[in-house]
Amino acid sequence: MHQTVMIASRFKGPPTSGNGGYVCGLLASLIEGPAEASLKAPPPLDIDLSLKKTDDGSALLQGDAVLGVAKPATLALEVPALPTPLVLGGNPVDAPGRPKKFEPFETCFVCGHDRNHPDGLCIHAKLVEGVPGMVAAKWQLHESFADADGNVSDLMLWAALDCPGYFACAAGEAALLGRLTAEITGKLKAEGEATVIGWDLGSSGRKRRCGTAVFDADGNMVAKAEGLWIVVDAERVKAEG
């Protein structure tokens, strides 16, 4: 199976490449159930790419260059309870011990503050007061995020599971998503409000690990993911992602 896809500039993460969660969701679209998607190179915007089924799962290619791959997975991730009440605090980048003010993602489809809803998801993670290592954001849903059944599409859920993880485990650092393993566990009507959380799962060398989850307005979890972020040269993120 082979199809031509294009990552429109609307779906950027870093300035000149696709949002990692969105691209991982594209890869996962050819896989039934939970999937592990790994990004190998920055996915370029507004050009034809090849998305194909492979023996192991799926692959995204630019010519002969492999941009990303995905395969079926089992996600053994313990998701913390959604804090009640949920009290949001300050910007994770400003938290004590974090590098300051590295914010190259202002036009990111998911978390960019320069994006307008619903052109962007506008998921702006904040520290959760009283829960060290956790961030959260309210997510205003919209019919344009929906699939044919009126539910938020799996692709939009994969995107939403991306950026809160960065702010939980790598806020203030020059880091790019390397891998996202996600499972869609329920349906989310594309209306009203949802909550997205992220939490720190530890670090080693240049690697940062995190968990993320999406909850509906009643507090039911509808998606979860484990992410791996890689700290890279800051100029790489600013220039190409």
N, C-alpha and C positions, 0 to 999 in steps of 0.2 A: 504494500500500500504506500502510495506517495501522493503528496499534495503540496502545492505551492502556497506559501503563507508570506505575509508581510507584517512586520511590526510597525504600526503607524507611530509617528512621532508623539501622538497623544499618550502612548504607553511607555514613554521613556522612564528610566530610573535616574542614573547618572545622565549628564547632559547629552551624550551622543549614542546611548545604547539603551536597550530595552530594560524595563523593570524586571528584576530577577524573579520575583514571584509570578509575574504575568508570564514570563517565558517558560518557567518551570510548569506552569499550568498548561501551556500549549503542548509541552512534551507529554504531560500526564494525560492529555485528552485522548491519546491512543491506547491508554491502559485502563483496564477495569479495576476498580478498587484502589486501595492505598498505593502510592507510588513514591519512589525516590528519584528526584531529578537533580542532575549535576550540571553545572555550567562550566564549560571549558574555555570560552573566549567571550568577549563582549559581543552581544547580539546586535548587529547594526540596525538602524531605523530606515524605513521607507524604501527597502529594496526587496526583491524576490528572494525568498529562502526556500529550502526544501525540508519538509517535515515528513518523515517516513517511518513506517513500522519496521522493526528489526527483529531478529531472533530473540533478543533479550528484552525488548521493549520498544523504544522509539529513539529517534535521533533527529536533531536539527542541524542542517548543513548549509554552508555558503560555498557553493561549488563543491570542492573536495574537502574543505575544512569543516571539522566537526565543532559546532558551537555549543552543543549540549546533548546529553543523553538521559534517558529515564528507563526505569525498570520497576516491575511490581515489588512491593515491599510490605513488611509487617512493622507497624509503628507501635512500639511498646513505650509509650510516653505517659507518665503520670501528670495529669493536668490539675493544677491547684484549683481550689474552689474560688468562684468569683466573689471577691470581697463584698460584703453587705453591711453597711452602706459602702459604696465605692466613692472614695474621696480622692480627687485628683489634685496633685500638687504642681511642682515646677517642671521646667524643661530638663529632661535627663542629661542633656549636654552640659548643664550647669551643676550637676550633682558633684559633691566633694570627691576628689580623686580622679575625675575625668579630665582628659585633655579638653581644652576650651575652644569652643566656637568653630569647630570644623563641621560645617554644614553645607556640603556641595549639592545637596539634593532638593533645592528649593523649587525646582520644576518637576519633581518626581510625581508620576501619576498617582501614587498611593499616599505619600506623606508630604508632598511639596506645599509650602505655605504660599507660594506664588500661583497655585492652581485654584480655580473656582469650581465649586460643586455645581453640577455633577460631572463636569469635564474631567475632574480628578476625584478620587475617592475621599480625599481630605481627612485621612485618618492621622490625627496629630497626637502622638503618644505623650503622656505625661507621667511623672512619678506617681505611684500609688502610696498615699500616706499610710504609714503603719505597716507596710509590707515591703521590707528591703528586697531589692533585686527585681521588683515587678514594676511594669509600666502598663498603662491602659489608655484607651481612647474610646469615645463615643463615635459611632459611625452612622451618619445619616444615609439611609438607603434611598434608592431612586429606581423608578421603573426602567430606566436605561441600563441598569445593571442586571436586568432579568433575562432568564431564558424563556423559551416558548411557553412554559407553564406558569410564568409569573414569579418564579423563585430566583434569588440571586444565583447567577451562573457559577458553575464550578471554577471557571477561569477567574472570575472576580473574587471568589473566595481564596483561591491560591494567591492572588495578588495581595489581598488583605492580610494574609498570614505572613507576609514578607517583612515590611518595614518595622512594625512594633518589635520584632526580634532584634533588629539592629539597635534600637534605642534601649533595649534591655541589657544587651551584652557588649556592645561596642560603641555606644554613644560617644561622640567626640573624636573617634578614631577614623582614619581613612581605611575603610573596610568594605569589601564587596561580598555579596552572597555567593558561596561556592556550591552549596547543596541544600535542598529543601525536601524533606520527606513529609508528606501530608496525607491526611485521611478526611474525607467528607463524611460526617456522621449523621447529618440531618438536613432538613430543608429550611430555608430562610426566605420568607416572603420579601419581595423587593419593595418594601414600604416601611415607614416608621424608622426605628432606631435599633442598632445592634451595638454590642460592646466587643472590642478586641483587646486582648491582654498579651503581654509578652513577659517572659521571666528568664533570668540568667541561669545557664546550666554549667558555667565554668569556662576556663580558658587554659590553653597550653601553647606556649610560643606565640606564633602569629594567628592561631586558631581561636575563635570565639564561638561558643555554643549557646543556643537559646531554644526556648519553647514558645509557641504562640497558640492562641485559640480564639475562636469567634463564638459569641453567645447571642441568642436572640433576646428580645425584649423581656421574656419571661425567665431568663437566666438559664435556658437550656443550651448546652454546647452543640454547635452544628459543624464545627471543623476544628482540626488541631494539626500542628506541625512541629517538627524539630528542624532547626536551621543551623548551618555551619557557615560562619563568616570568616573571611581571610583578610588580615591587615596587609595593605599594600602601600606602595608609594603614593603620597597624597596627590602629586601632580597627575598620576595616572587616572585617579578618580575624577579629578576636575576636567581633564582633557578628553577622556574616552570612556571611562567606566569599565 
